Amino acid sequence: MSRIRPHIRGSRLATAGVAVTAAGLLAATLTPSAGAANKPTRAVAVENAAAALVDHAAALGLTSAQETKVRDVIVDADGTQHVRYDRTYRQLPVLGGDFVVHLAKDGTYRSASRAVRGSVAPAAGVTPALPATRAADLAVSALRATNLGEALRQLTAKPRLVVDALHGSPKLAWRTDVVARDSLGNPVGRTVLTDARTGAEIDAWDTLETAGGDGKSLYSGTVPLNTTLSGSTYQLKDASRGGTYTGDAAGKVDLCLLGTICVTRAPSTVFTDADNHWGTGANTDRATAAVDAQYGTDMTWDYFKGVHGRNGIAGDGKGSYNRVHYGTRYNNAFWDDSCFCMTYGDGDGTNLGPLVSLDVAGHEMSHGVTSKTAALTYSGESGGLNEATSDVFGTLVEFHAANASDPGDYLIGEKIVRDGFGQDALRYMDKPSKDGSSVDCWTTGAADLDVHYSSGIGNHFAYLLAEGSGAKSINGTVHNSPTCNGSSVTGIGRAKLGAIWYRALTVYMTSSTNYAGARTATLSAAKDLYGSGSSEYAAVAAAWSAVGVG
């Protein structure tokens, strides 16, 4: 079995042509006002942005060889509009081609946030010198190398041509998604980006995103559940939250991880019950883990809708679904865009228990929110920022739920770790280095770290911004956060942290945003919400400086 690492695995790389509809309203000071009825609609914002693309094509690097597609639209309470685009070059997805057009409330162009500057046209054209079969072979070798020589079976590799504008000068590349099963039958996967002329590996990342009635859960006590009556039987399906449901994977796994190459998926037979009282609180009852998963989905939905005005993961009111009891002793949980679902393993019982805790659910669903908005590339500093985003919102979901059996704290996955794991949580936001691998402070080598370790920089910033530095007890859990520059930081609270991070993610960040860019994005968000001379703006600057991002 592969080495257990203290993290929930995850991945995300956005490509052009992904159709997403999302329009989250803003919390904090940007609340609906008397003039809200006169706000432009999303359709009007798209029309205004389309006109701006024509007028500012040169500044945006747009040419007749490119096409654009709207990924997301946000209209602020005051009518300011932000329209996010993906782009293609000669019908090939452009990695790093995404951008956001910012418009005044009257529809006039203000500015744009671009993932990369300059041309996205590869100098050598769009005809590959490296054949697809060779790209597939290289990706398979990369997957084998990352699994420490373990025997893999049912290997499948699917290359597709893209334009890579994220890693230096634009170049033609093969993006190959390769998946397999390990010796226990559990899925493993990797996406490999290969230069289509030289065969050199450009980048690689994991392809798993590792986090009415009532129910007795494993981790959160007895919780309320909205269910659906079908005949004389209740289904674990919530019509009030977009039809979200939880099903039993029955130990099965997918034959693939990505929808473009799926043969079959593990079953997700919806759980049913005769009396609408679910689970026993013990793992011996298969419905117990389902209670945790459904409850985690409910609480995450409620957080994003109640706090940020986001109606579901994609902002379109549609629910996702859960699969529990996936694989065999599977030490992972992941979000998959292609099925719009969360998947939870039962853990091996020695290192990890069932991965259905509240903060893990919030973490995984937040990967979906990131995918539908900034689509932070899952490697380098942007990958660390992607993981930190899920840890931040997973933590805020836990606090928002206010569950006495699982009170909010800044530990990630503390409910699922077992004695064999060697520590009492997967990650620690107050001092990330406590897990033995994550970093507290930014350095020039941060981009070379595993994204679950470089996420420590963003996690540390978020903790300092909310709670401040020094020792304190939060809901009975001791936290003690140092700073990298010896400063003392005063926190502004979790609500303002969430408001600033969400606006930065949905309005200013792009696929290539690194930690320096995150500082700029969160300062812009703080300025929008509280003003450039506010204490909140100053706190954001101080918290980034305290983790070495200045």
N, C-alpha and C positions, 0 to 999 in steps of 0.2 A: 504493500500500500504506500502511496506517496506520503511524504513527510507532512505531518499536521502543522500548519502555520496559524498563528493567532490572528486570524482575520476571517471575515465573511468575504468570499471572493466575488468579483464583479467585473463587468466589462461594458464598454459602450464606445462605439465609433460611428458617428452619423455619416451618411452618404446622401448625396443629392437625390432628389426624387422621392423622398419620404414624405408622404402626405400626412399632415398633422393639423388638427384643429384644436386650438386652445386659447382661451382668453381669460386669464385669471384677473380678478379685481384685486385691489391693493388694500392692505391693512394699515394700521397705525394712522398717520395724519392724512393719508390720501383716502379718506372715506367718502361715500356718496354725499353730495351736497344738493342744495336746492336747484343747481343748474345741471344736475346729473341727467335729467330727462333730455337735455339738449346735446348730450354727448354724441359724437359720431358713432355709428355702428361699426362692427368689424368689417362689413362689406365696404363701407365708405372709406375706412382706413386702408383697405387693400387697394381701392381705386386711387386714392391719393398717393400711395406708395408706388403704384404702377406708373403714374405720371412722373414721379420723382426719378424713377429708374431711367426714363427716357431723357429727362433734363440733365441728369448727373451720371450718365453712363460712363463717361471717360473717368470721372473721379472714382467710380466703383470698379473700374477695370472691366466693364462689360463690353463685349464685342458681338458681332453677328454669329460667331461660332458658338456662343453660349446661350443656354436657356436657364431660367430661374423658376423656382417653385416656392410658394409660401409655405413655411413650416409652422409659424405661430403668429398670433396677433394679440397685442395688449393695448387697450385704450384706458388711459388713466381717468380718474374721476374728473379732472379738469379738462379732459378732451385731448390731451397730448397722446400721440399715437406712436406705436413701435411695432414694426412689421419685420419679421425674421424670414430670411430666404436661404434656401440651398441652391446650388447651381451645378450645371453640367457643362462640359466642354466637348463639343462634337459628340454629344449624347453619352459621354462617360462621366460618372460621378466625380466631383472634385473634392477631395479631402482637404479641408481648409478653405473651401470656396464659400462658406456661409458668411452671412453678414446681416446686420440689423439696420433698417432705415428708421430714423427718428424724425417725427413730424410734429409741428406745432398744432394746436387745437383747430386752427383754420385750414390745416392740411398742407401748409407750406413746409418745405424741406428744412430741417435743422442740421442734421449730421448723420453719420453712419458709423457703426462699429463693425470692423472687418476682422475676420480670423487671420487673414494674411493680406499684406499689401502687394501691389504690383500685379503683373500679368500672371494668369494661371495656365497659360499655354506652354506645353512642354516643347523645348527647343528642338528635340529630335522627332517630333510628330507623334502620331498615335498608332503606329504599326510596330508591334513588339518584335524584338529579335529573339527573345526567350520564349519558347513554346509553352503553352498552358500546361502540358504534361510535366515539363521540367519544373515549373513553378509548384505544381502539386507535389512532386517528389520532395522538393526542398521543404515544403511546409510539413509534410509527414515526418521528415527527419527532425525538424524543429520540435514537433510535438513529442516525439520519442525522447529527445534530449531533455526536455523539461520534466519528463516523467521518470527520470533516473533509470532508464533502461528497462522499466517494467514491461512485461509482455502485454501488448495492446492488440485488440481484435476489432473486427468490424470497422476498419478505418475507411473514412470517406473524406475526400478532399475536393473542393469546388473552387477553382480560380475564376476571378473576373477582373477585367481591366478597369483601372481607375486612373485618374490623374492625381498624383500626390503633390500638393502644394504646401504641406505642413513641414516637410523636412528639407529646407533649403530651396534651391531653384526647382520650379515645377518639373516633374518627370513622369513618364508613363510607368505604371507599376501594376503588378498582379496583386490583388488582395485575395488571399486563399484562406477559406474557412475549412479547417480540418478537425474532424471529430472521431472519437473511437470509444471503446469500452475498456475499462481496466480489468484486472483479474477477478474482481468481485462483480463485474457487470455494470458498474457505475460509469456515467459519462465523464469523459475528459475532452477538452477541446482547446484549440489555439487558432488565432488569426495571425497570419504572417503576411507582411507587406514586403514584396520583392521587386527590385529594380527590373523592369521588363526588357532592359537592354543588356545589363551586365550579370544579372542573377544574384547580385549582392542583397543580403537582407537589410531592409531599411528599418523595420520595426516589427514587433510582435507583441501580442497580449493574449490573456486568457479570454475565452468566450463565454464564461459563466458569470453571472452576476449574483457573486457571492456576497441576500437578506433579504317582540312577541313573546321567544321563549327564553330559556336560560341554559347555561352550560357550566359544567365543572371543569375548569382548565387545569393544565399542568402547572402554570406559572402565575396566573392572575386571579386565582380564586374562582368564585362563582360569578359569572358575568351575564349581562342581558344579551339576547340575540334576537334579531328580527328574522323570521323564517317565512316559508311559503307553504300553505296548506294545499296539497294536491290529492284530491279525493279524501281518504281518511288518514293520509300519511303526511307528515311534515318534511319538507326539504330544507337543507341548510343553505338557503338561498335568500338574499336580501333585496327585495324589489325597491326599497327606499334608498339603496345605495347602488343604483345602476344595474341591479341583477347580479351582484357579486355572489359567488357561491364557492363552496369547498368540496372537493372530491377526493376519493381514495385512489392513489396510484398503485396500491396493492403490491409494492415492492418492485414494480416494473420500471423501466427507464425508456427514454426516447431512443430511436435509432439515429437521431440527429439532434442538434441544438439550435439550428437556425432554420426558419421557415422555408428558405429558398432551397434547402437540400433535405427536407424531412421526408422520410418514407412512412413511418408511423410514429405516433406519440404514445407515451405511457397513458393508461386510462385515467380518467378523472371522474369516476362514477360518483355522482352527488350523494352525499350522506343523507340518510332518511331516518326518521324516528317516529314512534307511535304517539308519544305523550308530550313532545316538545321540550323535554328536559334531557339535555345532551351530555354525554360523558359521565365519568365517575371521579375525575381528578387523578386517576391512576393511568399509567401508560399501557396497562394491560387491556384497557378499553380503547379500541381504535378511534372512537369518536372524540376522545379527550384531546388529542393533538389537533383534531379538526376544530374544536372549540377555540383553542389558542389562535389558530391561523385565521379563522373567521373574525374573531375579536380584534386581532391585530389589523386586519384589513379595515374593519369598521372604524377603529380609532384613528388610523392614518387618513382615511377618507374624511372623517369629521375634523381632523386637524387642518388639513389643507383647505377644506371648504369653509369651516368656521373662522379660521384665522386669516387666510389669504384669499378667500373667495374663489378658490379653484374647485370646479365641479368635477371631481374625479382626476385620475392620473393624467389623462390627455386634455382635461378641461372640457370634455364634451358630454359629461354625464353618464358615460358608459362604464360599467363595472368590469373589473378584471376577475380572474378566478384563481383559486388555490389548489395545489396538489400536495397532499401529505403522504407520508409513508412511501417516499420515492427511493428506489434503489435498495441496496443492501448495506446496512451499517454506514450509511452515506453521511459523511461529515461536512455537509454543505447545505446552503440555501441559495437560491438564485432567482433573479427576475429575468424574464425572456420577453423581449418586445414582440417576437414573431407569433407568440401565442397570447400575448398580453396577459401573462399569468405569473404567479409566484409558485415556486416549488421548494419543498422542505424535505430534507432527509431526517432520519431518525437518530443519526449519530451512532458512534460505535459503542457508547456506554462507558467507555474508559476515559476518553478525552472530551467528548461532547455528548450531551443528551439530545433529544429532539430539538431541532433548531427553529422552534415556533414561538420564541419569546417576543414580547411586544416591541422591543427596540430593533430586533432583527427584522420583523415585518415592516416597521417604519423605514428601516434602512433600505430594504429591497424595493419597496414601492417608490421610494424617492429616486432610485436609479431610473425608474420609468419617467418621473417628472423631469429629471435632467435630460433624458433622451428626447423628450418632446419639447425641450426649450433650448438650452445652450448646447446640448449634445457634446459635452466635454470629451475630447479624445482620451481613450483609456490607456495612455502611456505617458511617460515623462511627467512633468509637473502638472499638466492638465489632468492626467490620470489620478494623481494624488488629490487634486482638487475635487475630482469627481467622487472619489471615495469619501473625502471629508464632507462633501455636501450630504451624502447619505447618512453619515454618522451624525452630523448636526441635526438633520430633520428627524432621524430615528430617535435621537435623544429628546427633541422637542415634542415628538409624538408621545413619548413615555411620560414626560411631565404633564402634557395636556390631558392625558387620560386620567391622571390623578387617582390611580388604582392603589389602594392600601396594601395589596399583596405584592405589588411591584412598583414602589414609589420611584419617582424620577431621580436620576443621578447622571453622572458623566462617565459611567462605565459602560462599555459596549459588550453585550452578550454575557453579562454576569450570571444570568439565570441558566444558561445552557452549558457552562463549563463544568467538567467533572475533575476528580482528584488527579487523574493521569495527565491532565493538561498542564499542571505545574504553576498556574496562576489563577486568580479569582475573576478574571474577565478576559475578553479577547483584546480589548484596547482601553486606554485610559486617556481621556481628553484633557484632564488638568495637567498631566505630565506624561505625554505619550511614550517616552523612553522607558517607562516602567515595564513595558511588555518585552523589553530586551532587544527590540529590532527597530521600532519606530523612532523618529527624530523629533526633538522639541523645537529645533531652530533651523531656519533656512541656511543652506550653504550652496556653493556652486555645484556640488555633486548631487543635489536633491533630485534632479531629473533622471539620474541613473538608478535610483532606488526602486524597489517594488512599490507599486502604487499604494499598497496597504500600509507601507512604512512612511513614505513621503506624505501621506495624508495627515501625519502627526502635526505638520506645520499648520495646516488649516484648522485641525481640531484644537490645537493649542490656542491659536488666535481666537477661535469662537468661544472657548471657555473663558479666556481673559476678558473678551468683550462683554460677555454676559455677567460673569461673577467677579472678575478682578483677580489680582494676584494674592498670594499668601495662603495661609491655612484656614480652613473653615469646615464645618459639618453641614451637609445638605441632605435633608431627609434621613439623617442618621448615618450617612456615609461620609467618611473623612476625605476631604480633597485638599491638596496643597500644591499650588501652581507657582513655579518660579518664572522669572523672565530671563531672556537671553542677553539683555543689555543692562541688567541690574536695576531696572526702573520699578516703580510701583504703579500698578494699573488699577483704576477704579472701574468696576463693571457698570453697565447700563441696563442689565436685566435681560431675561430670556426673550421677552416679547419683542424688544427692539432688535436683538440679535436676529430673530427669525424674520422680522420685517425687512431688515437691511439685506440679509443674505438672499431672501426670496426675490427681492427686486433686482439685486445684482445679477442673480442667476437668470431671471426671465427677461431682463431688459438689456443688460450690458455685456454679459459674458458670451463668448463664442467658443467654437470647438477648440481653438488653440490657446485659450486663456491660461496663462501661467500664474505663479503667485504674485509677481509684480503686477500683472494685469488684474488679478483679483483684488489687490489693494486699490487700484484705480476704480474698478467696478463698484466695490463696496463704498468707497468715498463718494462716488457719483450717486449711489443709492441713498446714502446718508444725507447728502445735500438735497436731493429731491424730497425726502421725507421730513427732514428736520432743519435744513438750512446749513449753508457753508460755515456760518459762525456759531453753530450749535455745539453744545457739550457732546452730543452724540457723534458729530463729525470728528471732533477732536479725539474722542475715545477710540474710534475706528483707526485713526492714524497712530495713536499710541499703542494699540494692541498689535498692529502689524509690526511696528518698530520693535516691540517687545519679543517678537519671534524672529527677528532678523530680516524682515521684509520692509525696506525703507526706500 
